[in-house]
């Protein structure tokens, strides 16, 4: 049974969204209001990797880059259960969302990742923006490894700027024969570990070196089977969803969607 929207529909959607994201409660309203225009998901053959274009908007990408820039520190890797700097990974990172810092501008991205993967957004690890300068890279690695720090179900890797093929910085999955060129707003996601704890070694990947004179910005979302972060208390405002006008006669519409003539359906 359908229900006609009311003037308070926007508020109801946001309130339901807050309940859904805080408590994992499925309501009739899902967080689609927080999706950028053009958000599309495509599975890449049988690789298990999905590409999501327009995962974030240009404005969100620029905001996250500038928020991270003054806080960048040398990236670290885990060796023998210790976090260390090493020339195996030569980038810089900045924490934007975790126990000590919670940048509200990042929350819509956590919503989108959680919606895609079917887990509460509070199951995400501390979130870092990563910057690669000319010549920097991250050699072949998996996003899962023994111990608590490597107990990751899913990865969502989001590119915050564009790089052409000649500028390097692609993400290469050698075992899957797959390479992804950074495109602002694009995300790629894959499964690292199944709920039964079996793993996906075929997702071994590498951040290829960035060419001279170029730079690369990405953000990683790693989701787990259990809650890691408390629910956010300072949520972003819900985007306006009011219908302001009828479909224009010149509007480009998706296949199967058409503009009604005046008087039809009344």
C-alpha positions in Angstrom: 0.0 0.0 0.0 1.4 3.4 -1.0 1.2 6.5 1.1 1.0 10.1 -0.2 3.9 12.3 1.0 3.2 15.0 3.5 4.8 18.3 4.1 6.8 16.8 6.9 8.1 14.0 4.8 11.7 15.4 4.7 11.8 15.5 8.5 10.4 12.0 8.9 12.9 10.6 6.5 15.8 12.1 8.4 14.5 10.9 11.8 14.0 7.4 10.4 17.5 7.6 9.0 19.0 8.5 12.3 17.3 5.5 14.0 18.3 3.2 11.2 22.0 4.2 11.3 22.3 4.4 15.1 20.5 1.1 15.9 20.6 -1.0 12.8 16.8 -0.7 12.6 15.4 -1.2 9.1 12.6 1.3 8.5 10.6 2.1 5.4 13.0 5.0 4.7 16.6 4.2 3.7 19.5 6.7 3.5 19.1 7.4 -0.2 18.8 11.1 0.4 22.5 11.2 1.1 23.5 9.7 -2.3 25.1 12.1 -4.8 23.5 12.5 -8.2 24.8 9.8 -10.6 25.6 7.3 -7.9 26.0 4.0 -9.8 27.3 0.6 -8.9 28.9 -1.9 -11.4 30.3 -5.3 -10.6 33.5 -6.0 -12.6 33.0 -9.4 -14.3 33.6 -12.2 -11.7 36.4 -10.4 -9.9 34.4 -9.6 -6.7 35.3 -6.0 -7.1 32.6 -3.3 -7.6 33.1 0.2 -9.0 30.9 2.9 -7.7 31.0 6.2 -9.6 29.9 9.4 -7.9 30.3 7.7 -4.5 31.1 11.2 -3.3 30.6 14.6 -4.8 33.4 17.0 -6.0 32.6 19.3 -3.1 32.9 16.5 -0.6 36.2 15.3 -2.1 37.7 18.8 -2.0 36.5 19.3 1.6 38.1 16.0 2.7 41.4 16.9 1.0 41.6 20.3 2.7 40.5 18.8 6.1 43.3 16.2 5.9 46.1 18.4 4.4 47.4 20.1 7.7 47.2 16.8 9.6 49.2 14.5 7.3 51.8 12.2 8.9 54.0 9.4 7.4 51.8 6.3 6.7 52.4 3.2 8.7 52.0 -0.5 8.2 51.7 -3.4 10.7 54.7 -5.6 11.0 54.7 -8.3 13.7 51.6 -6.7 15.3 53.4 -3.3 15.6 52.6 -0.2 13.6 55.7 1.1 11.9 56.9 3.4 9.1 58.6 1.5 6.3 59.6 2.1 2.7 57.1 -0.6 1.7 54.5 2.2 1.9 55.7 5.8 1.2 52.5 7.9 1.5 51.1 10.2 4.2 47.9 9.8 6.1 45.6 12.0 8.3 42.9 10.6 10.6 39.5 12.3 10.1 37.2 10.0 11.9 37.9 7.9 15.0 37.9 8.0 18.8 39.8 11.3 19.0 38.4 13.2 15.9 35.1 12.9 14.3 34.8 15.2 11.2 31.1 15.5 10.5 31.8 16.0 6.8 32.8 12.3 6.5 29.6 10.9 7.9 27.6 10.7 4.6 30.4 8.6 3.2 30.1 6.2 6.1 26.4 6.0 5.5 26.9 5.1 1.8 29.5 2.4 2.5 27.3 0.9 5.2 24.3 0.9 2.8 26.3 -0.9 0.1 27.7 -3.5 2.4 24.7 -4.2 4.6 26.5 -3.4 7.9 25.9 -0.6 10.4 28.2 2.4 9.8 29.5 2.1 13.4 31.4 -1.1 12.2 33.9 1.1 10.4 37.5 1.5 11.6 39.1 4.8 12.2 39.1 6.6 8.9 42.2 8.0 7.2 42.8 10.2 4.1 45.9 9.1 2.3 48.1 11.4 0.1 50.6 10.1 -2.4 53.2 12.7 -3.7 55.3 12.1 -6.8 57.0 8.7 -6.8 55.1 7.5 -3.7 53.4 4.0 -3.6 52.2 1.1 -1.5 53.6 -2.2 -2.6 51.5 -5.4 -2.9 49.4 -6.1 0.2 46.1 -7.4 1.5 43.8 -5.4 3.7 43.4 -8.4 6.0 46.1 -10.0 8.1 46.3 -12.0 11.4 45.3 -10.3 14.6 42.7 -7.8 15.6 44.1 -5.0 13.4 43.6 -7.0 10.3 40.2 -8.4 11.0 38.4 -6.6 8.2 35.4 -7.8 6.2 35.2 -5.1 3.5 37.2 -2.3 1.9 35.8 0.8 0.3 38.5 2.8 -1.4 37.5 6.2 -2.6 39.5 8.4 -5.0 39.4 12.1 -4.2 41.1 13.5 -7.3 41.6 12.6 -11.0 44.7 11.1 -12.5 45.2 10.3 -16.1 46.8 7.0 -17.2 50.1 8.7 -17.8 50.1 10.1 -14.2 50.3 6.7 -12.5 48.7 6.0 -9.1 46.4 3.3 -10.3 45.2 0.5 -8.0 46.4 -2.8 -9.5 45.0 -6.3 -8.6 47.6 -8.5 -10.2 45.8 -11.8 -9.4 42.5 -10.5 -10.8 44.2 -8.9 -13.9 42.5 -5.6 -13.0 43.7 -2.0 -12.8 41.6 1.0 -11.7 42.6 4.6 -12.6 41.8 7.2 -9.9 38.7 9.3 -10.8 37.4 11.9 -8.4 34.3 10.6 -6.5 34.8 7.0 -7.7 35.0 4.2 -5.2 36.0 0.5 -5.5 34.9 -2.1 -2.9 35.7 -5.7 -2.3 35.4 -8.4 0.4 38.5 -9.2 2.4 37.2 -11.8 4.9 34.0 -13.8 5.0 31.9 -14.1 8.1 33.3 -17.6 8.6 36.8 -16.0 8.7 37.9 -17.4 5.4 39.9 -14.9 3.4 40.2 -13.6 -0.2 43.9 -13.6 -1.1 43.0 -12.8 -4.7 42.3 -9.2 -3.5 46.1 -8.6 -3.1 46.5 -5.1 -4.6 49.1 -2.4 -5.1 49.0 1.4 -5.2 51.2 2.1 -8.2 53.8 5.0 -8.0 52.5 8.4 -8.8 54.2 10.1 -11.7 56.5 13.2 -11.4 54.5 16.4 -10.9 51.3 14.6 -9.9 49.6 13.7 -6.6 46.9 11.3 -5.5 44.3 11.5 -2.7 42.2 8.6 -1.4 40.2 7.6 1.6 39.8 4.1 2.9 36.8 2.7 4.7 37.3 -0.7 6.4 34.2 -2.4 7.8 34.1 -5.2 10.4 31.6 -7.7 11.8 31.2 -5.7 15.0 30.9 -2.2 16.3 34.1 -0.2 16.6 32.9 3.4 17.0 30.1 4.9 19.0 27.1 6.3 17.0 27.6 9.9 15.9 25.8 12.5 18.0 26.4 15.4 15.6 24.7 14.3 12.4 24.8 16.3 9.2 21.6 17.9 8.0 19.4 15.9 5.7 19.5 17.2 2.1 16.4 18.9 1.0 14.0 16.6 -0.8 11.1 18.9 -1.6 9.7 18.6 -5.1 9.9 22.1 -6.7 8.7 21.6 -10.2 7.3 19.2 -12.8 9.6 17.5 -15.3 10.8 19.9 -18.0 10.1 19.0 -21.6 13.8 19.2 -22.3 14.9 16.9 -19.4 17.1 13.9 -20.2 15.4 10.9 -18.6 16.6 7.3 -18.0 15.3 4.5 -20.1 11.8 3.5 -19.0 11.1 6.9 -17.5 9.0 9.4 -19.4 7.3 12.8 -19.0 3.5 12.8 -18.7 1.5 15.1 -20.8 -0.7 17.7 -18.9 -3.9 16.2 -17.6 -2.7 12.5 -17.7 -3.2 10.6 -14.5 -5.6 13.1 -12.9 
